[in-house]
Amino acid sequence: MNRIFILAWRNIWRNKRRTIITIASVFFAILLALVMRSMQLGSYGHMIDTIVHSYTGHIQLHANGYWKDKTLDNSFEGSDSLTKVIESVEGISLVVPRLESFALASFSSKTKGVMVIGVDPAQENKLTDLSEKVVDGKWLTSETNGTALGQTLAKYLGVDIGDTLVLISVGYQGMSAAGVFRVSAILKLASPEMDNSFVFVPLQKAQDFYSAPGRLTSYAMLIDNNQKLAEEASDLQKILGKSHFEVMTWEQMMAQMMQQIEADNVSGLFMLAILYMIVGFGIFGTLLMMISERKRELAVMIAVGMKKTRLALVIASEVLFITLVGLCAGVAAAFPLIMYYYHHPVWLTGQTAEAMLNMGFDPVMPFALQSDFFIAQSLVILIIAFVAGIYPVISVFRITPSKDLRR
C-alpha cells in the first residue's frame, strides 16, 4: 500500500500546473464555504442572543391559555416551591418572574397605551442587562415606587427623571387599576417597538397595582446551551405536567423570526450547493483530462503486468491527495481569518446599519467559530471528490492494452 501512495504522490506532481489548478479550486471552495457559513451562523447566533436577552429568555412558563389571550385572568400563583422545581431542571441557569399587562400611561396632556412589566429588578437585570441600558436616572430596586421606560416613550410623553407617570388599566378579575409612579430611569432599548411601549415596574408594586398579589403571568428562563432548547423545554413540561402550565421556547414565541432565519439558512445552503457544484465539475473535468492524457501510459502499465485493481487504487489515491492538499490548505487559511473576525466582528455603517437598528439588532456582522461546520464542509468536499473520482477509477478497468497502445 505504501508503494501505491508513493507512486500516486509522484504522479500528481508530474503535471504541476494541472495539479495546482485542481488544488486551488478545492482551496478556494472550502475557504469561501467556511467563511460564508461562519458569517451565516454568526449572524443567526447574534440574532438569537439579542432576542433571548432583550426580552423572551430561552424558555417561558405560562398558565394554560395565557399566550393566546394574554390577560391577567390567565395568570398563576407564583411561589418559592415552584421556582425551586423549575431550577431543579438540569440546564436551566436563571429563572425570572414577571407580571405583564397593558395600561394607559398619562403625563400632562399626553397619553399612550403601554405594556407594563412587573419585574424583580435584580433577576430581570441578569436576563436583560437593563441597568447597562439606562441613559438617565438609576435602575429600579424592589423597594422603590419608581418606574423605568424607553427613551422614545419618555420623549413622546415629555417625562423626565422625577416626574410622575399616571397608569390606568383593568386589574385581575376586572378590578380597577390606577396608580402614580415616579420616573426613576429612562432606558435605551434595542427594539424600537419596546423602546416606544415598555414600562418596567417592581414586581410587588405591579401586583398591588393590578390587585393580583403573588400572581405572575410568566417565568422567563435562561439555559446553558441553546442547542438543547427543545430537550430542556420538554423536561420542564414533563415535570410540571400539561394540566396547568404551558412551556414555550423562544422559537415558538418568535415564530416569524424563526421562519426568517430558516429561509435565510436555506438560501445560504443553496449558494453553497452552487459553489460545490462548480467545484465538483472542475475536479471531475481535471480528472477526466488526466485519464484521457495518460491512457497510453496506463495501458503500458497494465501490459507489463500491473493489476487493474492496483492501478485503480493509484488513481483513487491521486484524487485523495489532491483533495486533501486543497482541503487542508483551505482550512488552514480560513481558520485564522474566522478566528480574527470572531473576536473582532465587522461593524456596519450607513443604511445597512440603520436598517438593523430599526429591527432592534446591533449593526454588526459577527462570525461563528464552531467545529461542526468545519467538519461538515470538509466532509462535503471529500464526498464531492469521491463522486468525481468514481468515473476515472472505472475508466481504468475499461482500458484494453491491445487497443489503447495503438493510439
Residue pairs with C-beta under 8 A, 6 or more apart in sequence:
4 310
4 313
4 314
4 317
5 317
7 314
8 314
8 315
8 317
8 318
8 320
8 321
9 317
9 321
11 314
11 318
12 19
12 318
12 321
12 322
13 19
15 290
15 293
18 286
18 289
18 290
19 322
21 286
22 282
22 283
22 286
22 322
22 326
23 322
23 325
23 326
23 329
24 326
25 279
25 282
25 283
25 286
25 326
26 279
26 283
26 322
26 323
26 325
26 326
26 327
26 330
26 381
26 385
27 326
27 327
27 329
27 330
27 333
28 330
29 275
29 276
29 278
29 279
29 326
29 330
29 381
30 326
30 327
30 330
30 331
30 334
30 377
30 378
30 381
31 330
31 333
31 334
32 275
33 272
33 275
33 276
33 377
33 380
33 381
34 330
34 331
34 334
34 338
34 373
34 374
34 377
35 334
35 337
35 338
36 268
36 271
36 272
37 268
37 272
37 368
37 373
37 377
38 334
38 338
38 341
38 342
38 367
38 368
38 369
38 373
39 365
39 367
39 368
40 264
40 265
40 268
40 368
41 368
41 370
41 373
42 342
42 345
42 365
42 366
42 367
42 368
43 365
43 366
44 261
44 264
44 265
44 368
45 366
45 368
46 361
46 362
46 364
46 366
47 257
47 261
47 361
48 226
48 250
48 261
50 190
50 360
50 361
50 362
51 250
51 254
51 257
52 58
52 222
52 226
52 250
53 127
53 128
53 129
54 128
54 189
54 190
54 191
54 194
54 360
55 128
55 191
55 194
55 220
56 220
56 250
56 253
56 254
57 94
57 96
57 127
57 220
57 221
57 222
57 250
58 221
58 222
58 223
58 226
58 229
58 232
58 249
58 250
59 92
59 220
59 221
59 223
59 229
59 232
59 233
59 236
59 247
59 248
59 249
59 250
60 218
60 219
60 220
60 221
60 247
60 248
60 250
60 253
61 86
61 218
61 219
61 221
61 236
61 240
61 245
61 246
61 247
62 74
62 76
62 217
62 218
62 245
62 246
62 248
63 74
63 75
63 76
63 217
63 244
63 245
63 246
64 74
64 242
64 243
64 244
64 245
64 246
65 74
65 246
66 74
66 75
66 217
66 218
66 246
67 246
67 248
67 253
70 100
70 217
71 101
72 99
72 101
72 170
72 171
72 172
72 173
72 210
72 212
72 215
72 217
73 172
73 173
74 217
75 99
75 172
75 212
75 215
75 216
75 217
76 215
76 216
76 217
76 244
76 245
77 214
77 215
77 216
78 97
78 214
78 215
78 216
78 219
79 214
82 219
83 95
83 97
83 219
85 239
85 240
86 92
86 95
86 219
86 221
86 236
87 95
88 239
89 232
89 235
89 236
89 239
90 235
91 223
91 224
91 225
91 228
91 231
91 232
91 235
92 221
92 222
92 223
92 232
92 236
93 222
93 223
93 224
94 123
94 126
94 127
94 221
94 222
95 123
95 219
95 220
95 221
96 119
96 120
96 123
96 124
96 126
96 127
96 219
96 220
96 221
97 119
97 120
97 123
97 203
97 216
97 218
97 219
98 117
98 118
98 119
98 124
98 203
98 216
98 217
98 218
98 219
98 220
99 117
99 118
99 203
99 206
99 207
99 210
99 212
99 215
99 216
99 217
100 115
100 116
100 117
100 118
100 217
100 218
101 115
101 116
101 169
101 210
101 217
102 113
102 114
102 115
102 116
102 169
103 113
103 114
103 116
103 167
103 168
103 169
103 177
103 199
104 111
104 112
104 113
104 114
104 167
104 168
104 169
105 111
105 112
105 113
105 114
105 149
105 153
105 157
105 165
105 166
105 167
105 199
106 157
106 165
106 166
106 167
106 168
107 157
107 158
107 159
107 163
107 164
107 165
107 166
108 157
108 158
110 156
110 157
110 158
112 153
112 156
112 157
112 197
113 197
114 149
114 153
114 167
114 197
114 198
114 199
115 197
115 198
115 199
116 167
116 169
116 199
116 201
116 206
116 209
117 198
117 199
117 200
117 201
117 206
118 201
118 202
118 203
118 204
118 205
118 206
118 207
118 209
118 210
119 140
119 200
119 201
119 202
119 203
119 206
120 142
120 202
120 203
121 139
121 140
121 141
121 142
121 202
122 142
124 130
124 200
125 131
125 139
127 220
127 222
130 139
130 148
130 187
130 200
131 139
133 187
133 188
133 189
134 148
134 185
134 186
134 187
135 151
135 186
135 187
135 188
136 151
136 160
136 161
136 185
136 186
137 148
137 161
137 183
137 184
137 185
137 186
138 184
138 185
139 148
139 184
139 185
140 146
140 147
140 148
140 184
140 185
140 200
140 201
140 202
141 202
142 202
142 203
142 204
143 202
144 182
144 184
144 202
145 181
145 182
145 202
145 205
146 181
146 182
146 183
146 184
146 185
146 202
147 165
147 181
147 182
147 183
147 184
147 185
147 199
147 200
147 201
148 183
148 184
148 185
148 186
148 187
148 199
148 200
149 159
149 165
149 183
149 185
149 186
149 187
149 198
149 199
149 200
150 186
150 187
150 188
150 189
150 194
150 195
150 196
150 197
150 198
151 186
151 187
151 188
151 189
151 195
152 192
152 195
152 196
153 195
153 196
153 197
153 198
153 199
154 160
154 183
154 186
156 196
157 165
159 165
159 183
160 183
160 186
161 183
161 184
161 185
161 186
162 182
162 183
163 182
163 183
164 180
164 181
164 182
164 183
165 180
165 181
165 182
165 183
165 199
166 178
166 179
166 180
166 181
167 177
167 178
167 179
167 180
167 181
167 199
167 209
168 177
168 178
169 177
169 178
169 209
169 210
170 176
170 177
171 177
171 209
171 210
171 211
171 212
172 210
172 211
172 212
172 215
173 211
175 210
175 211
177 209
177 210
177 211
179 205
179 208
179 209
181 201
181 205
187 195
187 198
187 200
188 195
189 195
189 198
190 360
190 361
190 362
191 360
192 357
192 358
192 360
193 360
194 360
201 209
207 213
207 214
207 215
223 229
223 232
229 249
229 250
229 251
230 249
233 247
233 248
233 249
236 247
237 245
237 247
240 247
251 258
276 380
276 381
276 384
279 381
279 384
280 384
280 387
280 388
283 319
283 322
283 323
283 384
283 385
283 388
283 389
284 388
284 391
287 319
287 388
287 389
287 391
287 392
288 391
288 392
290 318
290 392
291 298
291 315
291 392
291 395
291 396
295 399
295 404
295 407
296 404
296 405
296 407
298 311
298 396
298 399
298 404
299 399
299 400
299 401
299 404
299 405
300 401
300 405
301 311
302 308
302 311
302 399
302 401
303 401
303 405
308 396
308 397
308 399
311 396
312 393
312 396
312 397
315 389
315 392
315 393
315 396
316 389
316 393
319 385
319 386
319 388
319 389
319 392
319 393
320 385
320 389
322 385
323 381
323 382
323 385
326 381
327 378
327 381
327 382
331 374
331 378
335 374
338 367
338 368
338 369
339 369
341 366
341 367
342 366
342 367
342 368
342 369
345 364
345 365
345 366
345 367
346 364
346 365
347 353
347 363
347 364
347 365
348 356
348 363
348 364
348 365
349 363
352 363
353 363
354 363
356 362
356 363
357 363
